[in-house]
Amino acid sequence: MTVSNSLRLRPAALLFGAVGFLCSGAGIAQSRTQQQTGTRQQQQFRQNLRQQQISNQLRDNRIEQQSRQRISNNTTRPYQNDPATTRQIEQADQSHRQSYQAHQQKIIDDYNDSVSPNRRVQPPSAQSGGH
């Protein structure tokens, strides 16, 4: 090998070394990106899971409220001719509806407080007719 051949190989060796170095850095960057993507996916999964739990809880509460309202309606029938008793039952129903709505709103507010301000859940009254 002559001196001129040796000098020609050095730039090539430097070039391959630089490419290898850059590739190793790209691998590290790619690994970090994959970790960040995995973390974002986990966060999204947890948020979706929590949203589903909240939705299920609101639905179950709504079903209970509807069942309670049917029972109340059936209980009121024998007292239709007694205005004082009917009024008391209606007041109790109204009080229970207000409590139910406050409870549902608290569930939503608690959830909204736990997520970013950009993503807010709307109250179920618009979706379910308020019952």
RAGIBEL-V197748 format. One record per residue. PHI is phi in degrees with one decimal (none if undefined). PSI is psi in degrees with one decimal (999 if undefined). D_LAST is the distance of its C-alpha to the last C-alpha in Angstrom with 2 decimals. Layout:
PHI&PSI&D_LAST ; PHI&PSI&D_LAST
This chain:
none&129.6&90.96 ; -90.3&170.9&92.29 ; -64.6&-38.9&91.12 ; -66.7&-37.7&89.72 ; -66.4&-39.4&87.67 ; -62.4&-39.5&86.41 ; -70.0&-32.3&85.31 ; -71.9&-30.8&83.45 ; -76.9&-29.1&81.52 ; -61.5&-47.6&80.35 ; -61.6&-35.8&78.10 ; -66.1&-41.6&76.65 ; -64.9&-41.3&76.04 ; -63.2&-40.0&74.45 ; -63.4&-47.2&72.25 ; -63.9&-38.2&71.09 ; -63.7&-42.5&70.55 ; -65.7&-41.8&68.45 ; -63.1&-43.1&66.39 ; -61.9&-42.7&65.86 ; -63.1&-45.4&64.83 ; -64.0&-39.2&62.37 ; -64.7&-39.2&60.90 ; -65.5&-36.7&60.42 ; -67.4&-38.5&58.56 ; -64.4&-36.8&56.39 ; -63.9&-40.5&55.59 ; -65.8&-44.7&54.47 ; -62.6&-40.9&52.36 ; -64.3&-40.6&50.84 ; -62.5&-42.8&50.09 ; -64.1&-41.5&48.36 ; -62.6&-41.5&46.31 ; -63.6&-39.8&45.27 ; -65.1&-42.8&44.28 ; -64.9&-40.5&42.23 ; -63.2&-42.8&40.56 ; -61.6&-41.9&39.85 ; -64.4&-43.5&38.36 ; -63.0&-40.3&36.15 ; -64.8&-40.1&35.04 ; -65.1&-42.7&34.29 ; -62.9&-42.7&32.29 ; -63.9&-40.9&30.34 ; -62.0&-46.3&29.76 ; -62.7&-40.5&28.54 ; -66.9&-42.4&26.19 ; -62.2&-40.7&24.81 ; -62.5&-45.1&24.47 ; -64.0&-41.1&22.62 ; -61.2&-40.6&20.20 ; -66.5&-39.3&19.60 ; -63.1&-43.0&19.14 ; -63.4&-45.5&16.55 ; -59.4&-44.1&14.68 ; -63.7&-41.7&15.01 ; -64.2&-43.9&13.93 ; -63.5&-41.9&10.66 ; -62.9&-46.3&10.13 ; -61.9&-41.4&11.40 ; -63.3&-40.3&9.28 ; -63.6&-41.2&6.01 ; -64.5&-42.8&8.32 ; -60.7&-42.4&9.53 ; -63.6&-42.4&6.56 ; -63.9&-41.2&6.36 ; -64.0&-45.0&10.10 ; -61.7&-37.7&10.43 ; -67.0&-39.4&8.88 ; -62.9&-43.4&11.40 ; -62.8&-42.4&14.04 ; -62.3&-43.3&13.63 ; -61.1&-42.0&14.00 ; -67.1&-34.8&17.03 ; -69.9&-32.8&18.44 ; -72.5&-29.1&18.39 ; -52.0&-47.8&20.45 ; -64.7&-17.5&23.76 ; -105.4&15.5&23.51 ; -59.3&-28.6&22.88 ; -89.0&-1.2&26.50 ; -112.3&95.6&26.30 ; -59.9&-36.3&24.87 ; -66.4&-44.9&25.24 ; -67.4&-41.8&23.34 ; -60.0&-42.6&20.58 ; -63.6&-41.9&20.33 ; -62.9&-42.2&20.28 ; -64.7&-42.3&17.47 ; -63.8&-39.2&15.42 ; -65.6&-41.0&16.41 ; -64.2&-41.1&15.51 ; -61.9&-44.2&11.96 ; -62.2&-43.0&11.77 ; -61.4&-43.3&13.45 ; -66.4&-39.8&11.23 ; -62.2&-41.4&8.04 ; -64.5&-40.6&10.55 ; -63.6&-43.7&11.81 ; -59.8&-47.8&8.72 ; -63.9&-39.5&8.37 ; -64.6&-40.4&12.14 ; -64.3&-45.6&12.33 ; -61.3&-43.0&10.39 ; -64.7&-36.6&12.61 ; -63.8&-40.7&15.58 ; -59.4&-45.6&15.30 ; -66.1&-45.1&15.41 ; -62.3&-42.9&18.15 ; -60.8&-42.2&20.14 ; -65.1&-47.0&20.17 ; -60.5&-34.2&21.15 ; -68.1&-23.3&23.87 ; -91.0&-10.2&25.26 ; -112.5&172.9&25.72 ; -64.0&152.6&27.90 ; -64.6&-15.3&26.92 ; -75.3&-24.4&27.19 ; -115.1&102.9&24.18 ; -117.2&141.3&20.92 ; -92.0&140.0&17.38 ; -87.1&150.2&14.90 ; -59.5&150.9&11.55 ; -74.2&-12.3&8.68 ; -58.8&-35.6&6.94 ; -70.6&-29.7&9.78 ; -85.3&-33.7&9.45 ; -112.2&4.5&6.07 ; 79.0&12.9&5.68 ; 85.0&5.5&3.80 ; -119.6&999&0.00
